[in-house]
Amino acid sequence: MAIVPKLDLAKLSRDLDRRRRDRPGGSGPGGRAVSGAMAVVRENLTQLEALHAAGASWVDIAASLSAQGIRRGDGEALTGRQLTALIASVRRQRQCREAKAEQRQARPDLPKPPVRKFGLASDLVMPESRSSEPARTEEDLRRDQLASLQDLLKKD
C-alpha cells in the first residue's frame, strides 16, 4: 500500500499564481505563443470552407493567410495541414458547444424562457375601419381638430 502525501492547497495556489505571473505576455497554456490563427479561423470558417469548395486547396489558402500576417505562434508560415487541424478543432468545439446547449435546454429543472409577442403600442394601432364608412382624408382630420378648438379661439 502506497502512502499518499498530503497536499498543501495554500502552497499549490501560490505556485499557480506565480506561474501565471511569470508566463510571458502573449503566451497560452503550456507557454505556447498565441498567434491568433485560431481566432481568425473561428471567425471566418464559413468563408474558408466556401473558398475550398470553390476549388482552392488548403495549402493555397494557408499560404494566402500567411501572406496576410496570420502565422503560427513561432512566426512561421501556416501549412495546409496546420490549417486543416485548426479547422477541425473549431468544428469540434462548435459541436461540443451545440451538444451542451441542447443538453441544457432538455433539462426539466430549468424554466423555459417566456415567449414574447411584440406588437405596436395601443396608440400606434390603427383603429378598425368600417367598410361602409369612407376613409377620412387629412383635410377632414384637420377641419375636425379646428372645430374642436373653436370655443378656445372665439373672441369675446
C-alpha positions, 0 to 999 in steps of 0.5 A: 500500500502506497502512502499518499502525501498530503497536499498543501492547497495554500502552497499549490495556489501560490505556485499557480499564481506565480506561474501565471505571473511569470508566463510571458505576455502573449503566451497560452497554456503550456507557454505556447505563443498565441498567434491568433490563427485560431481566432481568425479561423473561428471567425471566418470558417464559413468563408474558408470552407466556401473558398475550398469548395470553390476549388482552392486547396488548403495549402493555397489558402494557408499560404494566402493567410500567411501572406496576410500576417496570420502565422503560427505562434513561432512566426512561421508560415501556416501549412495546409495541414496546420490549417486543416487541424485548426479547422477541425478543432473549431468544428469540434468545439462548435459541436461540443458547444451545440451538444451542451446547449441542447443538453441544457435546454432538455433539462426539466429543472430549468424554466423555459424562457417566456415567449414574447409577442411584440406588437405596436403600442395601443396608440400606434394601432390603427383603429378598425375601419368600417367598410361602409364608412369612407376613409377620412382624408387629412383635410377632414382630420384637420377641419375636425381638430379646428372645430374642436378648438373653436370655443378656445379661439372665439373672441369675446 
